[in-house]
Amino acid sequence: MADNTQIVEAGKVSQWLTENGFEHEALPADHLGVEIIKVDREFLLPLATALYAYGFNTLSCQGGYDVGPGDQLVSFYHLIKVSDNVTQPEEVRVKVFLPRDDARVPSVYWIWKSADWQERESYDMYGIVYEGHPNLKRILMPEDWVGWPLRKDYVSPEFFELQDAY
């Protein structure tokens, strides 16, 4: 039986978080070399606040994805340090893995205002509840839509009715 355990060398941001006592796990960097950090939902806000203080002043992208039918959902945050005269800004990605039947995570809206509509879209498509979000409601689907269309176990209704199409 092969051992799929992989040793991941902690990146610069992960090392800083460890030195300052923030619970997290370093994941392998993506194909572009962007450092990826996994954090439990209960530690997301303290870690995100620390990253903001560390200089990650821009939430470039927030989104969600479904690992697979019956598996976990993921809320991710792509952060960038934006400053003057920097041609290659530092980047980091934070991921929170959530159980499908309890997909809730604190909102980072109060740290990065750009999370507003992005968290609403993740809620609308995956059913991830962003606790503390000031206006968490559907943004793409009708308010009365049942289910989360981008979940891999979503069963599409046989038909839908276009209302107010005129």
C-alpha positions in Angstrom: 0.0 0.0 0.0 1.4 3.4 -1.0 1.8 6.1 1.5 0.2 9.3 0.0 1.5 11.5 2.9 3.3 14.5 1.5 5.6 16.7 3.5 4.8 20.4 2.6 7.5 23.0 3.3 5.9 25.9 5.0 6.0 29.1 3.0 6.9 32.6 4.3 3.3 33.4 5.4 2.8 30.1 7.1 6.1 30.5 9.0 5.0 33.9 10.1 1.6 32.6 11.3 3.3 29.8 13.2 5.8 32.2 14.8 2.8 34.2 16.0 0.7 31.3 17.3 -2.0 31.0 14.6 -3.4 27.5 14.1 -3.3 26.5 10.5 -1.9 23.9 8.1 0.3 24.6 5.1 -1.0 22.9 1.9 1.1 22.4 -1.3 1.4 25.6 -3.3 -0.7 25.9 -6.5 0.7 25.6 -10.0 1.8 29.3 -10.0 3.6 28.9 -6.6 1.0 30.7 -4.6 1.1 29.6 -1.0 -2.1 27.9 0.3 -3.1 27.8 4.0 -5.8 25.7 5.4 -7.6 26.9 8.5 -10.4 25.6 10.6 -13.5 27.9 10.5 -13.2 28.8 14.2 -9.8 30.3 13.6 -10.6 32.1 10.3 -11.3 35.5 11.7 -8.3 35.8 14.0 -6.1 34.5 11.1 -7.7 36.8 8.5 -7.3 39.8 10.9 -3.6 38.9 11.4 -3.0 38.6 7.6 -4.6 42.0 7.1 -2.3 43.5 9.8 0.6 41.6 8.1 -0.2 43.6 4.9 -2.7 41.5 2.9 -4.9 44.5 2.3 -6.8 43.2 -0.7 -9.2 40.3 -1.0 -8.8 39.6 -4.7 -11.2 36.7 -4.9 -13.5 34.8 -2.5 -15.3 31.7 -3.7 -16.4 28.3 -3.0 -16.2 24.8 -4.5 -17.5 21.3 -3.9 -14.8 18.7 -3.4 -17.2 16.0 -4.6 -20.7 14.5 -4.0 -21.1 13.8 -0.3 -17.7 15.3 0.4 -16.7 18.7 1.9 -17.4 22.2 0.6 -14.6 24.8 0.6 -14.6 28.5 1.0 -11.4 30.1 -0.3 -9.9 33.6 -0.1 -7.2 34.9 -2.4 -5.3 37.7 -0.7 -2.8 40.2 -2.1 -0.4 42.7 -0.6 -1.0 45.8 -2.7 1.6 48.6 -2.2 3.4 51.3 -4.2 6.2 50.4 -6.6 5.7 46.6 -6.4 5.6 44.8 -9.7 5.1 41.3 -8.1 2.8 41.6 -5.1 2.9 38.9 -2.5 -0.1 36.5 -2.6 -1.6 33.8 -0.4 -4.7 31.7 -0.6 -6.7 30.6 2.5 -9.0 27.6 2.4 -11.6 26.6 4.9 -13.0 23.0 4.5 -16.6 22.7 5.7 -18.8 19.7 6.3 -21.6 19.6 3.7 -24.3 19.3 6.4 -23.0 22.3 8.4 -21.5 24.6 5.8 -21.1 27.8 7.9 -18.1 30.0 8.3 -17.6 33.6 9.7 -17.9 36.4 7.1 -14.7 38.3 6.4 -16.8 41.3 5.2 -15.8 43.3 8.2 -12.1 42.9 7.3 -12.3 43.2 3.5 -15.5 44.9 2.1 -14.9 43.3 -1.3 -16.2 40.0 0.3 -19.8 41.3 0.2 -21.1 40.1 -3.1 -18.5 37.3 -3.4 -19.8 35.7 -0.2 -23.3 36.1 -1.3 -22.5 34.3 -4.6 -20.9 31.4 -2.7 -24.0 31.2 -0.5 -26.3 31.3 -3.4 -24.5 28.6 -5.4 -23.1 26.3 -2.7 -25.2 27.0 0.4 -22.2 28.1 2.5 -23.6 30.4 5.2 -21.3 33.4 6.0 -22.2 34.2 9.6 -22.2 37.9 10.4 -22.6 39.0 6.8 -24.8 42.1 6.7 -27.0 41.1 3.8 -26.7 37.3 3.1 -29.3 36.5 0.6 -29.5 35.1 -2.9 -27.8 37.2 -5.6 -28.1 35.0 -8.8 -31.1 32.7 -8.2 -34.6 33.7 -7.2 -35.2 34.0 -3.5 -37.6 31.0 -3.5 -35.1 28.7 -5.4 -34.7 25.4 -3.6 -31.2 24.0 -3.4 -27.6 25.0 -4.3 -27.0 24.7 -8.1 -23.2 24.3 -8.1 -23.1 21.5 -5.5 -22.1 18.3 -7.3 -25.0 16.4 -5.8 -27.6 19.0 -6.9 -30.5 17.6 -8.8 -31.9 20.1 -11.3 -35.6 20.6 -11.4 -37.4 19.2 -14.4 -38.5 22.7 -15.5 -38.4 26.2 -14.2 -40.8 29.1 -14.9 -39.4 32.4 -16.1 -41.3 35.0 -14.1 -41.3 38.7 -14.9 -39.3 38.1 -18.0 -40.9 41.0 -19.8 
